Amino acid sequence: MTSNPVLVETWRGGVAESRHRGACAVLDADGAVRWSVGDIDTPVFPRSAVKLLQALPLVASGAADAFHLDDAALALACASHGGEEAHVRTAQAMLARAGLDASALECGAHWPYFEPAARALAAAGHEPCALHNNCSGKHSGFLCLGAHLAGGRDARGFVAGYVRRGHPLMREIEHALQTATGFDLARAPCGIDGCSIPAHAVPLRHLALAFARAGTGVGLPGDLAAAARRLRAAIAAQPFLVAGSERTDTLLMQALGARLCCKVGAEGMYCAALPELGLGLALKIDDGAARAAEVALAALAQALLRLDQAEAAALEAWNPRRIANWRGLEVGALRATDTLRPAGAAAPVQGSFPG
């Protein structure tokens, strides 16, 4: 089997210290591959990179309206957040609107990813709870959906065990994911994600298609297209809720606004929609290096989007991405290779990029 090409290199002392191989697909909403590199047809686990797709039923079902969820809540439903006060408070408020509390969450607990938030929690003598889990927003969205589906029944009883694949709530999520990707999840490898929900493996080709559809509405049923549009607007309005302080997703979307809707996933995954181009992209770094995936995503945004001076300056922080040691000395950098220049060095597989 031919290995995937090197997408990102880590440099130190004038030499490449590490090389990060991977694959990437860029598709339009009709399913045409506009550019690709590496193996885009072997299923991979997108992990948290598909949270926008998993949030589609929350809006399409009417649950978001029934519980008066605002942009902050909808952005958090698509988040892998740092456990900061705003994240915890928003998740708690979402649950309260559905008549539930943190005890209904089945995502588990961990210390906040954002170190100052973790230190503050410890200094106050508290232990983390499920609200601090980076996936608590997604799960709070799931529980709002579940409470809505329960109708007049006891919501807490209905949502119990919601992380199991056969639960009615997970069936709604799986249906949305399959509809958006066009990939038969019945034949997809399925594991368990870090937050305990089913994790489906889907080829990069289909993940990129899903995000092209989410960015344009083309190819989606009307209710899901409207849901995707509303979720993207919420993310653009509240990018801090999607990740948090010093996090790449938040910083990139603060810089580019609605031009880029991106989401990192564990083990070197990224998915993104570029609505003005009608494109979706999905990439996977083989060795699972998150920082390499962030550099690759920034390089693709630089190549595909026409950036103004401020936008270009903002993205330069990621490509090259400078590495500093504990004294603050610059000791190296991560750099995208020329392989990730689809608008220049690499020719599109089919057609050419818009604009």
Secondary structure, DSSP 8 states (H G I E B T S, - for coil): -----EEEEEEETTEEEEEEEEEEEEEETTS-EEEEES--SS-B--GGGGHHHHTHHHHHTSHHHHTT--HHHHHHTT------HHHHHHHHHHHHHTT--GGG--S-----SSHHHHHHHHHTT----GGGSTTHHHHHHHHHHHHHHHTTS-HHHHHTTTTSTTSHHHHHHHHHHHHHH---GGGS-EEE-TTSSEEE-B-HHHHHHHHHHHHH-TTS-HHHHHHHHHHHHHHHH-HHHHS-TT-HHHHHHHHHGGG-EEEEETTTEEEEEEGGGTEEEEEEETT--HHHHHHHHHHHHHHHS---HHHHHHHTTTSSEEEE-TTS-EEEEEEE-GGG-TTTTS--SSS----
